[in-house]
């Protein structure tokens, strides 16, 4: 008779529920951050839901341009000419909704301090962003939220959470994405989507993490 060791069973359960556990932690961080921004739990759930759904929706900003590229196959021994469609789009979940939340919060913060923090974040994100052919724009994940939280705590300590969110989101959107559009279109075929990775995109994640850093 074969007996399944109880330790192995617990270990398998741990492996199975580990992603759920991390998701709950991430969701709690988002809820905590939005609460510091003044949103109710119901509004927080709605915003997160819209971001998740909107991450799959890209809104075209320019007409599609047909580009011919050479693709290599079988370690470069064979090449084939293929058609790619190039243009610029904006992601609903990764850019439009976080941007809208930022605009909404502008009425609750000191505009001068927020503007200075946002300009500083634009400069930092632009200097750190790198355009990699075939991948698009790459930005270090932890640097922008740390700096946006730091600027908010220095420039507007009484409004640190919303200022960190606004400067983090707008700084990343403008500094990393918008100001590098021409470079991406020159080096990478295909459609460029601003904020295209949805809820896990740096644009939204920077805003959430920066608010969390201000609140703890």
N, C-alpha and C positions, 0 to 999 in steps of 0.2 A: 504494500500500500504506500502511495506517495503522498507526503504532506508538504504543502507549500509553506515555506518559512514565513512567519508573520513579519519578520524584518523586511523581507523582499517585497511583501505586499504593501507595507507602509511606504517603502521606497518608491514603488511604482505609482502609488497615489500622489506622493510628493511631486514626482516628475510630471504627472498628468495635470495637477492643479497649480503648478508653479507659474505657467503663463497667466492663469486667471488671477493668481495672487499679485503678480506684477501689474496686471491691468487695473486691479482694484486700487493699488497704491497710486498708480498714475492718475486714475480717475479722482481719487481723493485729493491729490495735489492740485488738479485742475479746479475741483469744487472749492477747495480752500482758497485758491488764488482768486477765483471769481467772487467769492464772498468778500474778500478784502477790497475788491473793486466796486462793491456795492450791489452785486446781483443776487437775486433770490435763488434758492435751490432749483425752482422750476425754470427760471430763466437760464440758469447754468446748464441744465439738462437740454433745453431747447437749442442753445448755442452749440453745445458739443455735438448734438444730433445733426444739426445743419452743417457743421464743419465736416463730419464724417461723410454725410451724403454729398456735400459739395466738393469734396476732394476728388470725386470722379468726374466733375464737370469743369471743362475749360471753355472760357468765353473768348472767341477770336477777337483780336484787336486790329489785325491787319489781314489782308487777303493772302491766301496761300500762294506761294511762289514755287514753281516746279524746278528742282535742282537735280542734275545728273551726277552721280558719284560712282566711284569704282570700289567694289567690295571684293576682298580676298577670301578664298576658301581653300581648305586642305593645305594649311601651313603656307599659304601664299603662292602655291603652284598654279592655282586657277583664279582668274579675276572675271568679274561680271559687272557690267554697267547697269545700275539700278536707278530708279526715280525716287527721290525724297521730296516731300512737300515742306517748305520752309516758311516760317511766319512767327508771329508773336501772339500769345494768348495769355489770359489771366485766369488763375484757378479760383473757383468760387470759395472752396473751403480753406485753401491755404493763403489766400490773399484778400479777397473781397470782404469776407466776413470779419477777419481780424482787423482789417482797415476800417470797416464800419464801426466796430466796437471802439477803436481808437478815436474816431471822430466823435462818437457819442460821449466818450470820457473827457474830451477837450473842454467841455463846459464845466467840469468839476475841478480843474487844475489851474495853477498860475501859468499863463501862456508864455511869459518870458522865460521862466526856468525850463519849461517843457520844450520850448524852441531850441534853447541852448543845448539841452541834453540830446535832443533829436539830431541836431547838426553834428555834435560830437560823435554820436553813434553812426551817422552816415559816413563820416570821415574814417572811423575805425573799420566799419564793415567793408567799405570800398578798398581800403588798404590791405585788408586780410583776405578778401575774396580772390579766388583764382579761377580762371577759365580754363578748363581741361577739355580738349577736343574729344567728342564722343560722350562726355559725361555732363557737360554744362558747367554751372557755377558751383564751386566747392568753398565752403566757409567753415572754419573751426566751430564746433558745436557749443563749447562751453564759454568761449571768450565773450561773445556778444551779451549773453544774459548777465554775466558777472559785471561787465562794464556798465550796462544800462542800469542795473541795480545800484552800482556805486555812484554813478552820476545823479541818480534820483535821490539817494540818501544825502548827498552833498548839497545839491541845488534846491531840493524841495522836500526836506525831511518830513514835513507834515502831510505831504501828498505823495510819498515815495512809491506806493503801489501803483496808482494809475499813471504816474509819470514814467515809471520803469516800463510798464506795459506799452505805453504810447511810443516812447523813444526806442524801445526794443523792436517793436513791430515795424514802425515807419523807417527806422534806421536800417534795418535789414532789408526791407522791401526796396527802398530807394538806393542805399549804398551798395548792396550786393547784387540785386537783380536789375533794377531799372538802369543804373549807370553802366552796366556791363552788357546791355542788350546788343550793341553793335559788335563787340568782341565775340560774343557767342555766335551771332549770325555769320560772322566771317570764318570762324573756326569749326563750327559744328553744324552738320546738316540736320534737318528735322525741325519740328515745332518747338519753340521755346515757350514754356508755360511759367509765368511769374507765380511763385508760391505753389509750384505744381505737386509737391509731395503731400498735400493735405495737412491733416492734424499733426503729423510728425515732421512736417517741413520746419526748417529753422525759423521761418517767419513767425509762426504761431508758438512754437516751442520756446523761442527766445522770450516772447512776451510772458508766457506762463512761468517759466523758471525764474525770470527776473523779479516778478511779483512775489513769488514764493521766497526768494532770497531776502527781499525787503521785509517780509512779514515774520520770518523766523527770528 
